[in-house]
């Protein structure tokens, strides 16, 4: 994946006025409309549910309870997205987010996240991807560098050549390749946003570190070098979470004192 350097992004911003900032204040290039991306997300989520087996209803209720508690604390405009979450039968400890508020969690992740607070850190992270428009940024940057800006202007319909190209950029075209990894910067940013979101909803942010310690224990510390991966190393993620923990704990204490005490029974 070829990513634009900051100077190139600045130049594009000056020429097409398509820049904004993420929730953490990072500059972003966003060329696609929200409605277009949300429709892509809806189509991909439908495809995913058709192609992969889903878990039992108790598991669905569990993750939905956690997601609902976090979404309830979002600003009204963000709550209007079609927030949906499903549990898929897969041993791989993974989760994903799509534009429009569509999310999935694998049963393998439920084995790693042993408490509601740990799973809240996963779901908060995925919601963070959506709120930060990471899919739009990914598609916009890739389109600007690889497909050409002309593709963006020709994507009025999902069945057009441009629309199909963008579906591929988002990783929504292949049978099981619906979600391609985000960049390391996106993953780190979603960690920070998710940490604040879970704390604001009354989930203990310290459990986000415990989750990654669990991941380390299961993997035996084996992971590709950070420069070879689209995800930060597990140690890096723990360090990033700890660096932002004081702010998250303050939000957590305020949420608990305000009566936000989520209780989502684990199946």
Buried (B, 14 or more C-beta within 10 A) or exposed (E): EEEBEEEBBBEBBEEEEBBEEBBEEEEBBBBBEEEBBBBBBBBBBEBBBEEBEBBEEEBBEBBBBBBBBBBEBBEEEBEEBEBBBBBBEBEEBBBBBBBBBBBBBBBBBBEBBBBBBBBBBBBBBBBBBBBBBBBBBBBBBBBBBEBEBEBBEBBEEBEEEBBBBBBBBBBBBEEEEBBBBBBBBBBBBBBBBBBBBBBBBBBBBBBBBBBBBBBBEEEEEEBEEEEEEBBBBBEBBBEBBBEBBEBBBEBBEEBBEEEBEBEBEEB
